[in-house]
Amino acid sequence: MVTMRRLAADKKLVSEVAQMIAGNIICAFALGCFALPFGMVVSGMSGIGRMVNYYTGANISIVVGACNFVLFLIGWAILGKKFAASIAIGTFIFPTFLGIFQSIEVLQHLVDDPLLAAICAGVLNGTGLGLVIRVGGSTGGTDIPPIILNRKLGWKVAPMLYALDVVVFLIQIPVTDTNGVILGILYALIYSIVMNKLIVMEQGGIQLMIFTEKVSEINEKLLSMRFGTTLLRGVGGYM
């Protein structure tokens, strides 16, 4: 029994690590082959790397990798080895593959239409992020400061992440043409939708409230479709 449990735990760990690696590679592909070649504004550490590249000419993947490594060390020092292990894959895999994809010339011209590029980038990046987040992983980079502040000060992670993304978006606007800004916003909206859909997939993360007088019929139908139901009785408060 113990051996079977150990095997199941090992199998789960391998599956989660594989998902995190695949997710980071997909994210790198989305950015390196669709978003960055068309000059779109991008979020996270990639956006910072894009700005450094604009002003200094430094390779974006190298900038992202260096910044990720510094933040990784800070996270390790403040929150310990366990936290560092949880972000290690994203810290190193993402910038490595971003550099690989950017170095392959043919991958920079997969599509000619900027709108199609934004859609492809959004779908792919959302898929990659969804795979990483649903198993509790991280892409590293700008995820780290909010997590540290959450652990130490109790600040909520999501608002801080959104604030950082907004700041990164804003600093790119002065050096980006209108098409790049609009395409970047479209790309961000698409990946947010795809990511959220993938995160809740098969996890029972959706709840619907149905107001009806046909309680029995609808309840029986939902149960026959193997959905769980809870029956609530209420009275309107206005009257």
C-alpha positions as CSV (number, residue, x, y, z in Angstrom):
1,M,0.0,0.0,0.0
2,V,2.8,2.4,0.9
3,T,4.6,1.6,-2.3
4,M,1.5,2.2,-4.4
5,R,0.9,5.6,-2.7
6,R,4.6,6.5,-3.3
7,L,4.3,5.5,-7.0
8,A,1.1,7.6,-7.3
9,A,2.8,10.6,-5.6
10,D,5.8,10.2,-7.9
11,K,3.6,10.0,-11.0
12,K,1.7,13.1,-9.9
13,L,5.0,15.0,-9.4
14,V,6.4,14.0,-12.8
15,S,3.1,15.1,-14.4
16,E,3.1,18.5,-12.7
17,V,6.8,19.1,-13.5
18,A,6.1,18.1,-17.2
19,Q,3.1,20.6,-17.3
20,M,5.2,23.4,-15.8
21,I,8.0,22.8,-18.4
22,A,5.6,22.5,-21.3
23,G,3.7,25.6,-20.1
24,N,6.8,27.8,-19.9
25,I,8.0,26.6,-23.3
26,I,4.6,27.5,-24.8
27,C,4.7,30.9,-23.2
28,A,8.2,31.5,-24.6
29,F,7.0,30.4,-28.0
30,A,4.1,32.8,-27.9
31,L,6.2,35.8,-27.0
32,G,9.3,35.0,-29.1
33,C,7.4,34.0,-32.3
34,F,4.3,36.1,-32.3
35,A,4.2,39.0,-29.8
36,L,7.8,40.4,-29.9
37,P,8.3,40.2,-33.7
38,F,5.3,42.5,-34.2
39,G,6.4,45.0,-31.5
40,M,3.5,44.4,-29.2
41,V,3.5,45.7,-25.6
42,V,3.9,42.7,-23.3
43,S,3.5,42.2,-19.6
44,G,5.9,40.9,-16.9
45,M,9.6,40.6,-17.1
46,S,9.4,40.3,-20.9
47,G,8.1,43.8,-21.0
48,I,11.0,45.0,-18.9
49,G,13.4,43.1,-21.2
50,R,11.8,44.7,-24.2
51,M,12.4,48.2,-22.7
52,V,16.0,47.4,-21.9
53,N,16.5,46.1,-25.4
54,Y,15.0,49.3,-26.9
55,Y,17.4,51.6,-24.9
56,T,20.6,49.5,-24.9
57,G,20.2,46.8,-27.6
58,A,20.7,44.0,-25.1
59,N,19.1,40.7,-26.0
60,I,15.7,40.4,-24.4
61,S,16.1,36.8,-23.3
62,I,19.4,37.5,-21.6
63,V,17.8,40.5,-19.8
64,V,14.8,38.4,-18.7
65,G,17.1,35.5,-17.6
66,A,19.4,37.8,-15.6
67,C,16.5,39.6,-13.9
68,N,14.7,36.3,-13.2
69,F,17.9,34.9,-11.6
70,V,18.3,37.9,-9.3
71,L,14.7,37.7,-8.2
72,F,15.1,33.9,-7.8
73,L,18.0,34.5,-5.4
74,I,16.1,37.1,-3.5
75,G,13.1,34.8,-3.1
76,W,15.4,32.0,-2.0
77,A,17.0,34.2,0.6
78,I,13.8,35.5,2.0
79,L,11.4,32.6,1.7
80,G,13.7,29.6,1.6
81,K,14.5,26.6,-0.5
82,K,11.0,25.3,-0.8
83,F,9.8,28.5,-2.4
84,A,12.8,28.6,-4.7
85,A,12.1,25.1,-5.9
86,S,8.5,26.1,-6.8
87,I,9.7,28.8,-9.2
88,A,13.0,27.3,-10.4
89,I,11.5,25.8,-13.6
90,G,9.9,29.1,-14.8
91,T,13.0,31.1,-13.7
92,F,15.3,29.2,-16.1
93,I,13.2,27.4,-18.7
94,F,11.3,30.4,-19.9
95,P,14.2,32.8,-20.8
96,T,16.2,29.9,-22.2
97,F,13.6,28.9,-24.7
98,L,12.7,32.5,-25.4
99,G,16.3,33.0,-26.5
100,I,16.2,29.8,-28.6
101,F,13.0,30.8,-30.4
102,Q,14.2,34.3,-31.1
103,S,17.4,33.0,-32.6
104,I,15.6,30.9,-35.2
105,E,14.9,33.3,-38.1
106,V,12.1,31.3,-39.7
107,L,10.1,31.4,-36.4
108,Q,10.0,35.2,-36.6
109,H,7.8,35.1,-39.7
110,L,5.3,32.4,-39.0
111,V,2.4,34.8,-39.9
112,D,2.2,38.1,-41.8
113,D,-1.0,39.5,-40.3
114,P,-0.4,41.4,-37.0
115,L,-3.9,40.7,-35.8
116,L,-3.5,37.0,-36.4
117,A,-0.2,37.2,-34.5
118,A,-1.9,38.8,-31.5
119,I,-4.6,36.1,-31.5
120,C,-2.0,33.3,-31.7
121,A,0.1,34.9,-29.0
122,G,-2.9,35.2,-26.7
123,V,-4.2,31.7,-27.2
124,L,-0.7,30.1,-26.8
125,N,0.4,32.3,-23.8
126,G,-3.0,31.7,-22.1
127,T,-2.6,27.9,-22.6
128,G,1.0,28.0,-21.3
129,L,0.1,30.1,-18.2
130,G,-2.9,27.9,-17.5
131,L,-0.8,24.8,-17.5
132,V,1.7,26.3,-15.1
133,I,-0.7,27.9,-12.7
134,R,-3.2,25.0,-12.4
135,V,-0.4,22.8,-10.9
136,G,0.7,25.5,-8.6
137,G,3.8,26.6,-10.6
138,S,5.1,30.0,-11.5
139,T,6.8,31.6,-14.5
140,G,9.1,33.5,-12.1
141,G,10.1,37.1,-12.7
142,T,7.5,39.6,-11.7
143,D,5.5,36.9,-9.8
144,I,8.2,36.9,-7.1
145,P,7.9,40.4,-5.5
146,P,4.1,40.1,-4.9
147,I,4.5,36.6,-3.4
148,I,7.2,37.8,-1.1
149,L,5.1,40.8,0.0
150,N,2.1,38.5,0.5
151,R,4.1,36.1,2.7
152,K,5.7,38.9,4.8
153,L,3.1,41.6,4.9
154,G,-0.1,39.9,4.0
155,W,-0.8,41.9,0.9
156,K,-2.9,40.3,-1.8
157,V,-1.0,38.8,-4.7
158,A,-3.5,39.4,-7.5
159,P,-3.8,43.3,-7.1
160,M,-0.1,43.6,-6.9
161,L,0.4,41.5,-10.1
162,Y,-2.2,43.6,-12.0
163,A,-0.5,46.8,-10.8
164,L,2.9,45.6,-11.9
165,D,1.5,44.5,-15.3
166,V,-0.1,48.0,-15.8
167,V,3.1,49.7,-14.9
168,V,5.1,47.5,-17.3
169,F,2.5,48.2,-20.0
170,L,2.6,52.0,-19.4
171,I,6.3,52.4,-19.6
172,Q,6.3,50.7,-23.1
173,I,3.7,53.0,-24.6
174,P,6.0,56.0,-25.3
175,V,8.3,53.8,-27.4
176,T,5.6,51.7,-29.1
177,D,3.4,52.7,-32.0
178,T,-0.4,52.6,-31.8
179,N,-0.7,49.2,-33.5
180,G,1.7,47.7,-31.0
181,V,-0.3,49.1,-28.1
182,I,-3.7,48.0,-29.4
183,L,-2.4,44.5,-30.4
184,G,-0.7,44.1,-27.1
185,I,-4.0,44.9,-25.2
186,L,-5.9,42.4,-27.4
187,Y,-3.2,39.8,-26.8
188,A,-3.4,40.3,-23.1
189,L,-7.2,40.1,-23.1
190,I,-7.1,36.8,-25.0
191,Y,-4.5,35.2,-22.9
192,S,-6.4,36.2,-19.7
193,I,-9.6,34.5,-21.0
194,V,-7.8,31.3,-22.2
195,M,-5.8,31.1,-19.0
196,N,-8.8,31.4,-16.7
197,K,-10.7,28.8,-18.7
198,L,-7.9,26.3,-18.6
199,I,-7.3,26.8,-14.8
200,V,-10.9,25.8,-13.9
201,M,-11.1,23.0,-16.4
202,E,-11.9,19.7,-14.8
203,Q,-11.5,21.3,-11.3
204,G,-15.2,21.9,-10.5
205,G,-14.4,25.6,-10.4
206,I,-17.7,26.9,-11.9
207,Q,-20.9,27.4,-10.0
208,L,-24.2,28.4,-11.6
209,M,-27.3,29.7,-9.8
210,I,-30.6,28.9,-11.5
211,F,-33.8,30.7,-10.5
212,T,-36.8,28.7,-11.7
213,E,-40.2,27.3,-10.8
214,K,-39.4,24.0,-12.4
215,V,-37.1,22.9,-9.6
216,S,-37.7,19.1,-9.8
217,E,-37.4,18.8,-13.5
218,I,-34.2,20.8,-13.8
219,N,-32.7,19.1,-10.7
220,E,-33.3,15.7,-12.2
221,K,-31.9,16.7,-15.5
222,L,-28.7,18.1,-14.0
223,L,-28.3,15.0,-11.8
224,S,-28.7,12.7,-14.8
225,M,-25.8,14.7,-16.5
226,R,-23.7,13.9,-13.4
227,F,-23.6,17.5,-12.1
228,G,-23.8,18.2,-8.4
229,T,-26.8,20.3,-7.2
230,T,-27.8,22.2,-4.1
231,L,-31.4,23.3,-3.7
232,L,-32.0,26.6,-2.0
233,R,-35.4,28.1,-1.0
234,G,-35.7,31.9,-0.7
235,V,-38.2,34.7,-0.3
236,G,-37.8,38.1,-2.0
237,G,-37.0,40.8,0.5
238,Y,-38.6,43.7,-1.3
239,M,-42.2,42.6,-0.5
